[in-house]
Amino acid sequence: MKIHVNRRLHFVWGFCFALVTAVFFAVPAFTALSFDNQACFATLRQRLICDADDGIDPATVEEIYKNPSLCFDFDGISRYFMHQEGRLNYDQFLSPESIQMAREYIFMHYSDLLKAEIDYGVDRTVIAAIMLVETRFGSYLGENAVVNILATMAALDDPNVRKMFWERLQKDKRVSHDTFEKKALQKSGWAYRELKAFIKYVRQEGLDPFAITGSYAGAMGIAQFMPSNVLTLATDGNKDGHVNLFHHADAIYSIANYLRHHGWKPGISEENARKVIARYNQSSYYVDTVLKVSAKLKT
């Protein structure tokens, strides 16, 4: 076993050295208005391969980077930089139609919601409220390939890629260069960690990474979990041996487990409930809406 591990490490480090050499001498095919996938993702691919000792399978990385569906998703990521939470219409979730939809959902999935409430101590109306706001119970799951979103954001760690991205983004005057640079550097590191979690998840579950779509931030499934939360807090609610947040039972149980993990308890005060829900989404508009929907569902 020791010989096998050493050989593997020698192979990985040798491969990393070859990649570093290739990237160093390569001339990226960057232009102001077009994106060459090989050039944009060269540095990112190198980092992922060299992270094999962190649980990343080099073969899975290679499969992803050879897939023609891999693309630099400028349009998806640009929405991330333009996003303004306060402009979202949260009142739509408080309409009579939305509340009725939530009541019908609770009726249809009552058994799973009740069991999750018993097992995790989380009110079924709060679970339903989150699912309503996140995806309208699976009606709006996002159209972006999660792997493309996370890879694109993670690639912004490369100053050449970041410069190219800015040259196209600056046409929209809603964000300054300083703001862009600060957010890009911060979020590229976060996206890299999420991308690694995503690669681990699809390999663990035997899934096609390009078949999983989600939001422009990389959240996926009815519960809109980020990949790192899928790995650590998502739950196999329907007991089929797989964690799939596109299945309602798994989404319901996962939300309940997530909230309990962050401090939800039966009889929780409103102040503490707000803090826990804010771990799902820190927007005060979001927290207010979830609590208001939950209150309406109790009447």
C-alpha positions, -999 to +999 in steps of 0.1 A: +000+000+000+028+024+008+045+018-026+011+024-043+006+057-025+041+069-032+038+061-069+005+079-070+020+110-054+050+109-078+026+108-107+004+137-094+034+159-087+050+150-120+017+159-137+015+192-118+051+201-128+042+194-165+010+216-162+029+245-145+055+244-173+028+243-200+008+272-184+040+292-179+050+291-216+015+292-231+002+323-247-035+326-236-059+332-264-076+361-247-095+388-265-116+416-251-150+402-262-144+365-267-135+337-243-113+307-251-122+280-227-088+263-227-071+296-220-096+307-193-095+275-174-058+266-178-047+278-144-078+265-127-073+230-142-037+230-129-049+239-094-075+211-093-051+185-105-025+195-079-052+192-052-054+155-057-043+151-021-074+170-010-097+143-022-100+155-058-098+127-084-075+138-113-094+115-137-127+132-129-111+166-135-098+155-168-132+142-179-148+176-170-121+196-189-124+174-220-162+177-221-173+202-249-201+214-226-176+231-204-177+268-211-168+302-196-202+314-185-198+352-186-235+359-187-243+338-157-214+353-136-221+389-147-255+386-130-238+377-098-219+410-099-250+430-108-272+413-082-289+436-057-309+418-031-330+448-021-345+450-056-360+415-055-397+414-053-402+394-021-438+405-018-447+380-046-443+352-020-469+367+003-496+368-023-528+347-018-518+326-048-483+318-034-497+310+001-522+287-014-495+270-034-476+265-001-507+250+016-511+226-013-475+216-011-478+209+026-508+187+019-491+168-009-459+162+011-474+161+046-458+128+056-422+139+048-427+173+063-442+159+095-415+133+099-388+160+093-404+182+119-405+153+144-369+142+137-352+176+135-375+198+155-380+223+126-415+236+120-429+223+087-442+257+078-406+271+079-394+243+057-422+250+032-416+288+033-379+283+024-388+260-005-414+285-017-389+314-017-360+294-031-376+277-060-413+278-057-412+241-047-390+231-077-407+252-104-376+274-108-344+255-104-321+277-125-308+271-160-270+275-155-248+244-155-234+245-119-200+233-130-197+261-155-208+287-130-184+276-103-155+271-127-160+305-143-161+323-109-131+303-096-111+312-128-113+348-118-084+342-094-062+344-125-054+381-131-054+377-169-089+361-168-101+388-144-088+416-167-106+401-197-138+396-177-137+433-166-131+446-201-165+432-211-183+438-178-173+475-176-199+484-203-224+481-175-219+512-152-235+497-121-203+484-107-169+501-103-136+485-110-125+485-074-158+469-063-154+443-091-118+435-081-126+431-044-156+409-050-139+388-078-109+380-055-131+372-026-156+350-045-131+332-067-116+316-036-150+307-024-161+293-058-129+272-060-138+255-027-174+250-039-161+236-072-140+211-054-170+201-033-191+198-064-165+175-081-164+153-050-202+151-049-208+141-085-181+115-082-196+102-050-231+099-065-220+089-100-237+119-116-231+137-149-217+171-137-231+189-168-267+176-162-269+195-129-283+230-133-288+257-107-286+294-099-261+319-111-244+315-078-241+277-082-269+267-057-287+236-068-318+215-063-352+223-048-334+234-015-308+255-034-278+241-015-243+250-024-221+219-030-202+222+003-235+220+021-246+191+000-216+171+011-220+179+048-257+186+056-278+172+028-298+141+038-312+110+021-348+117+030-364+089+008-338+063+020-329+053-016-291+053-008-285+086-026-286+123-018-305+141-046-318+176-038-340+174-069-361+149-050-387+165-026-380+142+003-343+147+002-348+185-001-372+186+029-350+166+052-319+185+041-334+219+049-345+206+083-311+192+090-294+224+079-316+246+102-311+223+131-273+222+125-273+260+128-292+262+160-330+257+153-348+241+183-385+235+191-399+267+206-371+288+193-375+326+199-381+349+169-348+366+175-329+333+173-351+320+144-340+351+124-304+343+131-307+307+120-326+315+088-300+342+080-275+313+077-295+302+047-296+337+032-283+367+051-307+391+034-331+407+059-357+408+031-353+370+028-355+363+065-386+386+069-404+369+040-397+333+053-411+342+087-441+360+073-449+331+050-446+306+079-469+327+100-496+328+072-493+290+068-502+286+105-534+305+103 
